[in-house]
Amino acid sequence: MTTLALTVRKVWPGSQGGAVFTGLDDSGALHRVVAAPKALHRIPLAGEHWEVEGPIRAHYKFGPQIHAEWAVPVRPQGEVLRRFLAQNPNFQQIGETRARRLWEVFGEDLPSLLDTGNNPLLADILGDKLATSLIEAWRLSRGETRAVRWLDEHKFPVSLATKALRLWGVDAAEKIAENPYRLLAIADWPLVDAAALDAGASPYSPERLVAAVEATCYRVLHDKHTVVSEGDLLAGVQTLLRCPIQTAQEAISTAEAESAVVKLSPGHWQPFGPWVMESFLRDQLRERARGEGTQTADLYWARPGDDQIGLLTTNFESREGIHLTEEQRHAVWLAMTQRCSLIMGGAGTGKTSIIRAVRHVQEASGGSILGVALAGRAAQRLREIGCQARTLAGLLGALERQEISLSGADLVVLDEASMVDLPLAYTLFRHLPPETRLLMVGDPYQLPPIGFGLVFGALVNDPSIPKVELTRIHRQAQSTGIPSVARQIRDGKLPSLPPFSGPGPGVSFIHCRVEEAQATIIETLGALGSETQLLSPIKRGLAGTEAINTSIHALRSTGQTWSGLGLGDPVIHLENDYESLVFNGTLGTVSEVLADGVQIQWDGHDHPMTFRESRREALALAYAISIHKAQGSQFRRVVIPIFTNRLLDRTLVYTALTRAEEQVVFLGDWCALEAAVKAQPAPEQRRTGMMLAADSACFESPI
């Protein structure tokens, strides 16, 4: 086993986490380190000083390599400190000259000066502003090291250090040591409880009693609920503490006194955080439902009258050569007059046409419209119909940084609103001025949010929220047969589906065993040709996206590859890149393979973009993508493998089905498909405070 402190020179991040990097030791010798994901809490940066520990193994090409079992950023000592300050990206603007000067003046006393934050002495050389920046960066570096060491000493995965630093900053180690149960926010009860007891916590201390209640609530949130029954809460606390019911009751009372939980009603409890969020949303929605848009208009803008809205809507119909239904026209009127309204409808009911009509009326009357969607691909679709559009994260960031401001002249259209979880909805309403109108558009039968809570579904069931449900299927969509099948599936009925017979409108099914899935998929894709997207419910397994992508890539590879990507491979972007306007879920094709990267031609972009090793983790093969990633997208044809798994349910099937414009091919196990469609869908299983409020008419109706 070898232990070394190294100044990092070059880094090659792994596609599945971990990294390979080289670094210089104190003597200037170069070493190569292979670090598995579990050994790193983050990827090292060139110029940083890291301590690594692990065995040395010979590689036929690279020679001796340290296979790190443990790695942590550390503060260097002695002469190495000068190089550390000069090269570390965290200490910008120091540079070689200033670093050498600091070392010449203070020598071995430099670390203690930085530890104590002695600004006057450092400012004599650097100036006050740069000295302050250096001290703060040093504190961050020191805090990271302490947090990683504490977690490692108490047998926590070091990967938790990044989350701990995000929550508690440079004082993370001190905060954790003060009350180890704080780690329940990022780690499971057995590990946290063992560390806390080992650190001296009393088995029946108030901290441990409250922590058991919080841990039970975290499990509830993990299952996407925001409410827990009293029976489940008591049982959970008893299980964690291994205590009688009286002690569990005492734990809940103590947690309530410390505002860790809130009693909603007899028999229902709620974690404090979700209670705050849902209470705030209820208040905001009640105020918006009572108010009228005309009372809070912008100083230089007033909403058009009903006659003008009708005239502008008719003008839109004439210009576009379409005829809106009465429910669609009413939806346009709601968007223009109400401070918060909902449009809900399934595939083929014309939700996109309404957004286009609303945009026309809003802009023709002198107002502005901003489209927002959770997924980058859905935001791009809004741009394609002429809206200024951002992802929800992009909008919230811009509002937080005050890069944009909203007023009564603005209308925000939140598309695919069923995907938005409670924390995001709470954050949106916190930033949304009361006079700015909000139109939420979505399909309540699609996948529920990945995060906890259920906002759109609760508002659909609340009578006080102005809303329109679109029910008429338009002729072009109806001709494919997809909306008819979708309606039956959303109602829990599985219609008989014909066998697959090649390209052509409609929905069909291919029977096959999971062992035959990949061969059947490849054969089906070959029969359907281009403009076909494979959507899988799962990532792993024989019918998961990872195995399918690997199989098809190997089959179609031309030999020109880089880091698992070959010429002509479809790819998906996994992050939001606002500078390049390539978002999470954007699809593209590898247009050229370079010696050290690839060029990607993204859908909707005029020119290809180059990706090298530092950005490899943002790319994945996209012969098959997950149904969650596809939400908000449309494809001409889709192929959907269906086999029994814990994620499969009615909303997943419905969402995948409604991604297709013309043709859908299911393949796999008919019994698994039937069971998923007939079982209670995931949204109906979520227990939330907002659903309880809607069921009990907690929202007051507008006067």
N, C-alpha and C positions, 0 to 999 in steps of 0.2 A: 504494500500500500504506500503510495507516494502523496505527499502534501506539498503544494507549491503555491506561491503568490506570483501572479503574472500580470503584466500590463498588456492588455488585449491589443493585437495588431489587426487581424482580419477575422471576419465572422461570416459563416454560411448557415443561415437558419434552416432547420429541417422543415419539410413540408407538413409533417404531422406533429410539430413541436420539437423541442430540444434544439441543439445547435452543434456545429463543429467550429472551433475557433483556434487561432494561434496566438501566442503571447510570449513576451520576453520575461525571464526571471531576473532577479536582482543582479546577476552577473552578466546579463545581456544575451544569454542562451535562449534560442527559440524552441518552443514546445508546441505540440499539437494536441488539442483536447477534444474528445468526443463526449458530449453531455446529453444524456437521455432526458426526455421531458420531465420526468419526476425529479431530476437533479437540479432543475432551474426554476426559479420563480418568474424569470423573464429572460429575454435574449440579451446577452452582453453587448456592449457597444465598444467600438474601437476607441482606445485611449483610457478605458476604465481599468481599475485594478481589481482582480478577482483572485480569491483563494480557492483552489480546487483540491479534491482528494479522491484518489481511486487507484486501481492497479494499472500498470503499464503493460500494454500488449503490442506485439509487433504486427504491422500491416505490410502485405507484400509490396504495396506501391508507396505508401507514405511513411513507412518505417515505424519507430516507436510512437505510440499514442497513449495519452492518459485517458482512461475511460472513467470519467468523473462520476462518482456516486454522490458527490456533494459539491456544491459550488455557491459562493456567496461574494458579493462585492465588498471589498474591504478598503480601509484607508492605508495607504502605503507609508512606510517609514524611511527616514534617511534621504539619500540622494534621489531615490525613486520618486519621492514626493514631488520633486521639481518636474520630472517628466509627466507625472500624473496630472498636475495642474496645467501643464502646457498642452497636453493632448486630449484630455477628457472633454467630451462634448458638453458635459454639464457645467463646465467652467469657461463659458464663452468669453472671448475678448481678453483672456489672460495672455495666452500665447507664450512662446519660448522666451522672449526677452523679459517680460514681466515676471514669469515664473523663476527665471534665473536670478533676477534682482531680489525677489522675495527670499529665495534660499540664501543668497549671499548676505543679506541683512540679518535674517532671523535664524537661519540654520535649523537646528533641532528644536528650537522653541516655536517654530511655525505652527505645528499641529495644535499646541496648547493655545496659541493666539486665536486660531480659527475656532477651537472648541469654546473659548470664553467669549468669542465675538468681539475682540478688541478692535473696534472700528478705527479709532484715532491713529493707532500705530500703522495699521494697514493702509489707511487713507493717505498717509504721507507719501506712499509709493504709488498707490493705484488711483487716488482720488476717492471722494466719499461715495459716489454712486456705484462705482465698480467694486469698492471694498464691501459695500452692503450686499451686492449681488453675490460676491464670492462667499461671504459668511452664510448667506441663506442656502446656497447650493451645497456648501459643506455640511450644514445641519441636515439637509435632506439626505445626503449620502450617508451620514452617520446614523440617522434614524432608520434608514433602510437596512443597514448592516445589523443594528441591534434587533430589529424585528425578525429578520431571517434567523439570527442566532437563537433567539428565544424560542421560536417555533420549532427549530431543529432540535434543541435541547429537550423539548417536551414532546418529541416524536410526532409533530404535525408535519404534513407535507409542506415543503418550502414554497410550493406554488401558491399557498395562501398568503404569502407575504405581500404580494401586489394588492390583493383585496384589502388586507389590513391597513396598508399605507394609504389606500384610497379612502378608507373610512376615517382613520385617525391621524393621518399625516405623520410628521416626524416623531410625534410622541406615541406612536403605535405600541412600542414595546412597554412603555410605562403604563399606558392605558390597559393593556392586556394583563400585565403583572398585578395591577391594582385590583382588577376583577376579571379573572380568566373567563367567566361566563359571558363576557362581551363577545367572545369568539363564536357564540352560537349564531351570530349573524352570518358567518361564513363557513362554519364547520358543524359536524353532527354531534349530538349529545354524548355518545360514549367517549369520544376522544376528548371533548371539552371537559366533561365531568371528571374523567380520570386525571387530566392535567390539573384541574382546580383542586381536587382532593389531595393530589400529590403535593400541591403548593401550600396545603394547610387549611383548606376550606372545611368548615364544620358540616357534617351530613345534614343538619337541620337548621343551618343558618338561613336568615331571610334571603340572602343572595341566591342560595341554592334552591329554595322553595320557589322564588319568583322565576329563576332560570328554568325550572321544570315546566312551569306554566308557559313561558315564552317558547321553549323548545316544542311543546305540543302545538302551539299556535304556528310555529314555523313549518311544522309538518302539514298543517291545514293549508297554509299559503302555498306550499310546494305542490299540493293537490289542486291548486287554483281557487280554493274557496277563500272567502273573507270572513265567514261566520262559522262558529263551532257550537254544537249543542253542548249543554251542560254535562250530559252523560258522557259524551266523548271526551270532553275536557277533563273531567274527573278521572276517567279510565286512563287517559294518556299520562296524567300526572302520577297516578298510582303506579303505572308500569315503570316510569322513569325513576321514581324515588323508591319503589318497592316498599310502599308504606300503606297504612290503613286509610280508609276513606276520610277519617277525621283530619288526618294530616294533609290530605289532598285538598280538602275544603279550606283548611287554614292557608295553604299555599295560594289558592285562588283569591281568598280574601286579602292576603298580603299583596298579591299582584294587582288587585283592583285598587288598593290604597295607594300603591306606587304608580298608578296609571299605566300599568303594563297591559291591562285588559279592561274592556268596558262591557257592562251588562246591557244588551240591547233591549231584551224583554225577558219575561220568565222563560227560562230554558235555552236562551241564546246568548252567547258571548262573542266578543270581537276583539282581535288584537288592536292595540291603540292606533298604530299607523294607518291601517285600512279604515278604522272608524273616523279618523280625522279626514282622510281623503273623501270617503263617501258622504260624510256630513257636509263637507264643503261643496261637493258636487250637487247634493240635494238642494242646498241653499241657493246656489248659483242658478240652477235650472228652474227653481220656483220663482226667483226674481225675473228671469228671462221670460218665463211663461206668462207672468202677470203683466209685463211691460209691453209697450207698443214701440215699434221701430221709429215711428214718427216723432216720439218724444225725445229720442236720444240721437237725432241725426247730426251729421257733421255741420259745422258753421256754414260751409260753402256748398253743402249738398243736402237735398231733401229727397226722400224716396218718392218715386212716381206714384200718382194716384192709381186706383184700380182700373179706370178706363185706359190710362196710358199703358199700364202693364199689359192689358189685354191687346191693345193696338200693337205694341212692340212684339208681343208673342205672335200675333198674326203675321206681322212683317217678317219674323224669323221663319215661319212656316212657308211663306211665299218665296223667300230667298233660297231656302234649302230644298224646296219642292217636297216637303213632307207634311203630314197631318198629325198633330198631337191629339191624343185622347183627352177627354175631360179631366181624367185623373192626372195626366201629365201637365195640363195647363194649370190645374190647381196647385201642383207641386211648384211650378214656377212662381205663382202668386205667393205661396208660403215663403219661399226663399227670399222674395223681395220685401215682405212685410213683417216677418217674425224674426225675433232676435235669436231663436234657436228652433230649428225644425228638422224633421227626419223624412227621408225618402227611402223606402225599402221595397225591394223587388228581386225576383229571381232572374235567371238567365233569359234573355230575349225580351224583357219587359220595357226596355228603352230608357234605362237609367242614364246612359251616356248622352242620349238625345236631350234629356232634361238639362244636364250640365251645360251642354252647348247652348240651349235656349236661354238658360239663366245667365250665361256669360253674355249673350247678345243683349238681353234686356238690361242687365246691370251696366254694361259699358255704354249702351245707347242712351242711358239716363244719366251718364256722367260719373258713375261710380267705378270702383276697381274690384276685381275678383282675383282671389289667390287660391289656387288648387293645392291641396295637401294630401299626402298619402303616406302610410307607414313604410311601404316598400318602394325602393328606388324605381323599379320597373313600372309600378302603378303611377308614380309621379311623372315618369316619362310619357305614359299614355295620356295623361292630362295635358302635357305640353303639345302632344300631337293633335289635340283638338283645339289648340289655340290659347289655352290658359297659361298664365304665369304659374309655375308649380314648384313646390319644394317637397322634400320628405318632411315628415313630422319632426324628426330630430333636427333637420336643417332649419326649419321654421323656429323651433324653440331656441336653438342656439343663436339665431339672428336676433330674436326678440330679447334674449338674455344679454347679448352684447350691445343692444340698442342700435343695431345696424339698420333695422327697419322699424317703423311704427305703424300701428293700425288705428283707424278711426271709424266714425259712423258711416263714412262713405265706402267702407270696405266690406266685402262679403268673403268669408273663408268657407271653402267647400272641402269638407273632409271626406274623401272617397275611401271605399273599403273600410268604413268605420267599424264594422264588426270585428276587425283585427286589433283594435286599440284596447289595451288593458287598462286597469284602474290607475296605476301610477302615471301613465302617459296622459290619460284623460284629465287627471287632476292637475298635472303640470300645464297642459294646454289651457284649461280654464283659469288657472292662476295668471297666465300671461295674456289672456284674451280680454281686451277692454270691454266693459259692459255694453257699450254702444255698437260694437262690431258684431254683425250678424254671422251666425254659424249655421251652415247647412250640412247635415251628416247624411251621407249616402252609403247604403250597404245592403247586404243580404243576410238576414239573421240566421239563415239555415246553413251558412258556410262555416268553416272552421272557427272556433272561438279563439280569443287571444292566446298567445303562447304564455304570457304572464298571467298573474292572478287577477280575479275580478271579472265582471261581465257588465259593461256599461251600456253598449248599444242594445243588447238583448233586454236589459231592464227598461230602457226608454221605450222600446217597442211595446212593452206591456203596460206602460204608464199612460193613463187616459189624459193627463194634463199636458202632455207634450204634443204640439202641433205636428201632424204627420200625414203622409200619404202612402198607401200601399199600392204598388203597381201590380195589377193582376192580369192584364191583357198581354198575351204573347203575340208578337208581331209576325207577319206572314213569312218574312225571310227566315227568321229563326225557327218558326214552327215547322217549316218544310224539312228541316234536318232531323226532326224527331227528338232532338236532345232536350228541349224544354219539357216535353211531355214525360219523358223518362225521369228527368230531374224532379218534376213535381211529384211523381209517384214515390221516388226515393225519399224526398224530404218529408213525405207523409208516412214513411215507414213501410212502404210497399215496394216489392221488387217485381217489376214486370218480366214476363218471359222475353228473352233476347235471342235474336236469330244467330246462327253461326256466322263467323267471319267469312266473307266471300270476295275480299279485295277492296280496292278504293271505291268510295261512294258514300253519300250522306247516310247518317244513321248511327245506331249503337248496337254493337254485336259482342259476342262472347266466345272465347276459345278455351276449352277445357285442357288443362295440363297439370302435371305434378310439379312440385317446387324444383325437383331435380332436372326437369325439362324446361324450366323457365327461361334460362338464357338462350338456349337453342331456339325456343319458340319465339322469343322476343326478336332475335336477329332475323328469323325467317319472316316475321310479321313486318318489321321495319323495311325489309327488302321489298315486300309486296306493296307497301304503301308509298315508298319513295320519299321525296323531300317534303318539307313543311310538316314534318311529323315530330312530335316531342313525346318522349317517354317520361311518365310521372310515377314515382314510386312512393308508397307510404313510409318506407323505412330506408335507413342508410346502410345497415349491415345485413348480412345473410345473402343467400343465393339470388334472391330477387330484389336486393337492396341497391341503392344508387352506386355504392362503391364497387361492388362486384360487377355490376352491369357495365359501368364505365370502363373498368379495367379490361373486361372481356372484349367489348366492342373496339376499344382503342387498339388492343393487340391485334384484332382481326383486320382493322383498316389502316394500321400504321404503314407508312411508306418508307420507314427507316430513318427519316429526318425527325429526330426528337430532341427535346431539351427538358430535363427535369420532369419527365413523364408526360410531356405535351408534344404532339406531333402536328405536322402540316395538315390542315383541314379539320382538325379536331374542333368540335363545338366546346365552348368554355362559358363559365358563369363567373361574374365578379361577386365576391363575398363581402365587400365593404362599401361604404359610401365615400367616394372621392369627389368632393365638391369642386375642387380646383379643375379636375379633368372632366367633370360632369359624367362620371361613370359610377353607377350606384349599385348597391346590394341587389342582386337579382338580374342585373343587365346581362344579356346573352351576346356572344360574339363568336368569332371563328379565328383560329390560328392561321394567319395569312402568310407568315414567313418564320422559319426557324433560324435563329442566329447562333453563333458559337457560344454566346453567354446569355441567351435569353430568347424571347419570342416576340413577334409583332401580332397584335390582336386587332381585328377589324370588328368593332362593336356595332351592334344594331343601332341605326339612327345617327351614326357618326360618319363624317366624310373621309377621315384619314385614320389609318391604323395607329395604334399606340404601342410603344416598346415596353416590355416588362422584363426585368432582370431579377437576380436572386433576392434582392432586398424586398421585392414586391411579389414573390412567388406565392406566399400564403394567401394573397387576395384572389387567386385563381383556382378553379376546379373544373374538371371535365364535366361536360353537360350533355352527353348522349342521354343520360337520365338525370333528372333533378327531383328534389323532394316536392311533394304536393304543397308543403308550407312555402317553399321558395316560389312556387308557381302562382300562389294566390295574388290576384291583381293583374295577371297576365292572360293573354288569349293566344291560342295556336289554332292553326287550321285543323290539324288532326292530333289526337293524343292516344297513346297506348298506356294502359294502367294494369300492372301486375297486382293480383289480389290473392294473398295467402293469409292465414291466421296469424295475427300478431297483436300485441297489447294496444297498439296505437289505432288499429283499424276500427272506425265507427262510421255512422251515417254521415256526419258532417265531412269527414275526410273523403268518402266516396262521392258525395254531392259536389264538393269543391273541385275535385279532380275532373269529374264529368263536365262541369260547367266551364272549364277552361277551354273547351273545344268549340270551334265555330261551325264545324261541318261534320266531323266523324269522330267516334269514340270506339276503341276496342279494349274491352276488359279481357284479361287472360288469367287463368289460374284455377282456384278452388271455388266452385259455385256455392258450396255450403258456407264458406267463409264470407263471401259477399252477402249472401242472404242473412246470415246471423248479424253482420255489421249493420245492415239496413234496418232490421227489425228491432234491434236493441235500442234502449233509451239513448239518445244522442248526448254527447259530452256537455253542450251548453245547459241542458236541462238538469244535469247532475250537479252543476255548480251551486253552492250555497253562498249567497252574497247579501250584504246589508241592503243594497239597492234593489235586489229582487224582492226581499222581504218588504221593503218600503212600498214598492209598486203593488205588491199583492194586497197590502193593507191600506192602499190609497193614501199613503203617507204624503205624496206630493199633492199639493192643493191645486184644484182646477183654476184656470184663469177666470177672472171676473168679466 
